[in-house]
Amino acid sequence: MLEVGARLQRGPSEGLIRAAFKRELDDQVDLFGAISLVDLAHTLVTIEAGIVPPEAAQDLLAALLRLHEQPADFCLDPARGDLYTNREAWIATQTGTSGWLGAGRARREATTTAFLIKVRSGLLDLAQALTTAGQTITERARDFRTALMPDYTYLQSAQPTTFGHYLLGFVYPILRDLDRIRALYRRVNQSPAGCGSTNGSRLPQDRGRLSELLGFDGLVSHARDAMWQADLPIEAAAVLTAILVNLDRLAEDLQIYATEEFELIELDDCHARASKIMPQKKNPFALTHVRGLANTMIGTLTASAVAGRTPSGQPDNRLSLYGMIPRAIEDAQGAVALIGEVVRFLTFNDQHGRARLDRGFALATDLAEVMVLKTGIDFRQAHRLVGHLVRSHLANGDLNRLTPEELAAAADQLLGRGIELSQADLRDALDPEAAVSARTAPGGAAPEAMEAMIAECEQAFAEANAWTGNYRRRLRMAEDSLLEMARERLRGSVQALE
């Protein structure tokens, strides 16, 4: 059971244990490895400051290093309280020096520091997943850069494009998501360690040393702010929501394009699920998972904001978020990896994509623009005329049968003036390949514009890979150094006492 202190004469009730302590502990389970590093760093700094006596230092370090390996006899029990007090209770069974573990700090300092360590690690994994998925989508955009199809707005055929250009439109949001992760990481990777509870401690706290040992880039300057930051979980949830909404837009489009009605793409069987009653069905389950997770992430964002909307210095600013935010990062990482897989293995129906351009009215804007260039009428007149022609050709479903004579007659009837457009110019205006090739401005679907964007994206992902790799190495080196320092200090203590 949780130790009863001088202030409290009775232990927690069974109701408190079941309803509150268990939930709090469940949300902290995945912080074990991070809080272990925090405890080791704190103990080393208090030893260096001469706070912990040499004999106690030896036993405490030895117990912490054993606990770091998660020994078989360490069992979490909500009756002992949260993760911190469970760890403290186990150490108390190993040595009488456990009382030094809390010198100069509150349990919330240890848990908050561990939370940030867990979040920063998750952000690096998420950044790597985004980079990999972005590279995959970029590669497929190159594969499909000549695969013609209509672009759609309001789910209606709009203008001619390529499936490659369409896909590349989802790469740039991924690059912005990576920028957001890097900005968030800079704020997450500031150390709260050594803040005491609200404004430090009388006991010497070398906050810079703690920050260095734990691989942080710097300090959260204000001690009270360090303990009670409510905005970082909100920002993290907002970044995750942006990522999932960006993925959802692609997932929902692909789900539509995979229908019999559109028949533009087909998912690989490994990303679908069969119906248990309708044998003809190939359900795009991978895509619906992304959509459902986007909905859940919006709820996480709301919960994060609600948790922070309290007077300052309240534990509910983070209690449930200790588990919620790291799990949300892990869920987002899985969705990112999944959407990358889906795009890698899907197939595009080239024949159907081209046929939809040949039969529909996606070239209407091109026809209006060619008339502007070739006949001198203003765009509003051209727009009006082409709209009239579309209406008159609805029965046969396309503009490909339009002749220069029919165009001239319609212009005379509607605009009161003749329009002379050659057969060659008319054919060019209604040729999907010519239409795509004409879009040479930056961002367009023409081959040269696509190559420039693809090269830009590839370079950006190479830089993202380098950033992620650099920080992963730094954190790994910091952790290895901290553990080796603790082991070396323990060896030195043993030798000094012999």
Secondary structure, DSSP 8 states (H G I E B T S, - for coil): -----SS-SS---HHHIIIIIHHHHHTTGGGHHHHHHHHHHHHHHHHHTT-S-HHHHHHHHHHHHHHHT--TT----GGG-SHHHHHHHHHHHH-TTGGGTTTT--HHHHHHHHHHHHHHHHHHHHHHHHHHHHHHHHHHHHHTTT-EEEEEETTEEEEEEEHHHHHHTTHHHHHHHHHHHHHHHHHHTEE-TT-BTTTB-SS---HHHHHHHTT-SEE-SSHHHHH---HHHHHHHHHHHHHHHHHHHHHHHHHHHTSTTT--EE--GGG-EE-SS-TT-EE-HHHHHHHHHHHHHHHHHHHHHHHH-SSSS-GGGTTTHHHHHHHHHHHHHHHHHHHHHHHHH-EE-HHHHHHHHHHSSTTHHHHHHHHHHHH---HHHHHHHHHHHHHHTTTTT-STT--HHHHHHHHHHHHSS-----HHHHHHHT-HHHHHHT--STTSSSHHHHHHHHHHHHHHHHHHHHHHHHHHHHHHHHHHHHHHHHHHHHHHHHHHH-
